[in-house]
Amino acid sequence: MRPATVVHHLSPEGKPRMGVFFATDSWQGDVLNAEPAKCAELRWVPAKQLPDNTVPYTAAGINLYLDSVGIGLHGWPELASR
């Protein structure tokens, strides 16, 4: 695993969080859904073909990674427009 990007996210409820994303070129074994009450399923998909129900800040982090951006904002409209 290698660092991919970081997202400073503000939820619609006004709660800030940091999302740290990692990348890998290979994986062995299963993935673990550590929050089954919050996440119905984990599966490998092409990064450019995310499911429509992908959590928005997760999609933002993946898009930042695809654009080679090391850190970015999501949900902070007053800052994002500067």
N, C-alpha and C positions, 0 to 999 in steps of 0.2 A: 504494500500500500504506500502511496505517495500523496502528499498534500496536493489538492486540486484547486480549491478556492474557499473563500469564506463569505457568507452572506450575513449582513446585519439587517435583520428583519423586524418590522413593526407589524404586529397582527392587527386585524380590523378592530379588535377590542382595546388596542393601545398598549399591548404587552410586547416589549422588545425581547429579542432572542438572537443568539449567534448560531448560525449553522456552519459547521466545519465539514467540508466535503473532501473525500479521498478518491483516488483513481487507482486502478490496477489493470494490467493487461491479461491476467489469468486468475482463475479462482478454482480451488478444489474443495469439494464438500458442499454441504447445504448452507443456505442462509437461514438465520434465525429471526423470526418475527417476535421481538421482545415486547411489543405492545399490541397484542391481538385485539384488545378492546378498542384501539384507535386505528388499527391498520388491518384491513380484511385480508391482504395478500401481499407477498413479496415475490417478485419474479424478475428475471433478467430480460430487458428489452433494449433495442437499439436506442442510444442516447438521443438521436434525432427523431425518434418516433415514440415519444412518451404517451402513455394512456391519457385520455381526456380528464380523468379524475385524479391526476397527479397533484399532490399538495402544491399550491402555488409557489411557496418559497423554495421547495425542493426543485421544482422546474426552473426557477430563477437561478439556483446554484448550478444546475446542470448546464443551463445556457451560458452562464458566466464561464464555466470551465471550457465549453466548446468554443467560446470566443477568446480563450486564453487570458481572461481577466482574473487576477489573483484575489481581489476582494471587491464586493459590491453591496449595493443597497437594494432592499425590496420592501415596499409598503410605506416608505417615507416620502410622500409626494412633495412636501415643501423643500426637501433636500435634493431629491432627484432632479428637480427642474433647474437647479443652479448650474 
